[in-house]
Each structure stands twice: as structure tokens, then as C-alpha cells.
Amino acid sequence: MSPLDCREFVEKVTSYLEGELSTAAEQDFVDHLALCDGCERYLEQMCLTTASLADLPADSISTDARSALLNAFRARRS
């Protein structure tokens, strides 16, 4: 595979965090991460955001709002 650019890296962050990348795609992701301070910070921010949201009580957001957010993230990935 060819090296990732920053746009491609951002598109793959969710898949990386969810363990959905192939071995080769994950290696390309990690290789880019090792060379790009901006993407390293972006990944750190995404990890912090994910951890913060995971700590919210389940009833702190309505089912409709949760579904809307999940759909928005899924649409962004495709």
C-alpha cells in the first residue's frame, strides 16, 4: 500500500480505534502516525473524547440523540 496522507489518516481513525483495519492498513496508519505530529495530536484528542463520552451515564443522552450522533459518525466514515 502507498503511504497515507493526513486526510486518509483522519478517515481511518475510527476504524483503527475499533480494531477494524486490516494488518496492512493498520501498519500504514501506524507508519503515518510515527511521522506526523499533527495526526498524533488528532489521535490523542479522539482518544480523550471517546474516553470522556464513555464515562457519561447512559441516561444522560436521549436514545434519539445517541442514534443521531452514531449515524453522523457512520456517515462521516463512508
Secondary structure, DSSP 4 states (H G I P E B T S, - for coil): -PPP-HHHHHHHHHHHHTT-S-HHHHHHHHHHHHH-HHHHHHHHHHHHHHHHHHTS-GGGS-HHHHHHHHHHHHHHH-
